[in-house]
């Protein structure tokens, strides 16, 4: 009986060593892939419709004088400036200055509390 158990242990140990060897070989193998590709021509035409950005101006001490001068110049683009009670006049100035300088589509949003 003891001899039969020893044979089973030897078989299991051999199987274990075999599995470990195969696993190690599989994980330590380096795979080299070489190839060649070429692109004859490519053309990208990405178009965005109705780009709308909504921003809230909360800091009355910020310098926003030139921040929006070149914003929202494309067709369908718009920047909506929300404001607080403290920043209402700042938003009005931003809108006025940006329209005079670059005809940007910047509009007054809503009062944010």
N, C-alpha and C positions, 0 to 999 in steps of 0.2 A: 504494500500500500504506500509505503514511504517512497519507494522507487518510482511509482506511478505519479505521485505528487511532484517529485523532483523533475520528472520529464515534462510535466505541464509548466512548471516554473521556467525551465530552460527554454521551452517553446515560446512562452510569453515574453521572456527577456529578449530572445532573438527577434521576435516580431516588433517589440518596442524599439530595439536598436535599428531595425530595418526602417521603421516609420520615421524615426528621428533622422536617419541618414537621408532618406528621400526628401523629407521636409527641409532639411538644411541645404541640400543640393538645389531644390526648387527656389528657395529664398535667396540663395547667394549667387544665382546665375545672372549674368549681365546680358541684357537684351539690347542689341544695337539695331536700329532701324535707319536705313538710309533711303533717300528718295529724291526726286526732282520734280518740280512743278513750275509752271509758267502761266501767267495771265496775259493774254494778248491785249485786251482792252477792258476798261471798267469805267462806268459812268455812274456817278452818284447825283441824285436829285432829291434832296430832302427838303420838304416843305412843311412848315408848321402853320396851322390856321388858328386864329383867335387865341393868341398868347396873352393871357391876362394874369397879372401879378397884383396881389393885394398886400399892402404894407401898412402898418400902423406906426405913426410917428408919435412917440411918447415923451421924448426928452426935449424940453424947451430950450436947453442949452447947447444942443448939437449944431454942428455946422453942416447944413444940407444944401448950401448955395449952388454947388455944381454937381451934386450927386446924381441928379436925374436929367442932366442936359441932353444926353444922347440915349435916353431910355425910350422904349416904345416908339421907334421910328418906322417900323414895318407895317404893312397892311394888316389890319386886324389885331395889332398889338396894343395893349393898354396897361397902364399902371394905375391902380386905384390906391389913393392915399387916405387911410383912415386917420383920425386925429382925436386928440383930447381937448378939453377946454383950454389948456395951456398952450397947445400947439396949433390952434386954428389959424392964427395969422401966419405962422411959419409955413403951413401947408398952402395957404393962399399965395404966398410969395414964391414957393417952389413951382407951383402951377403956372403962375404968371411969367416967371423967369424962363422956365423951360420952353414954354410956347413961343416966347419972343426969340430965344436963342436958336432953337432947333426944330420948332414945330412938333415937339413930342406929344404923344397922346397920353397925357397925365390928367386924371380927373380926381375931384374931391370925393372921398368915400363917405363914411358915416362916423358919427361921434361915438367914440369908445369911452366907456366909463372906467 
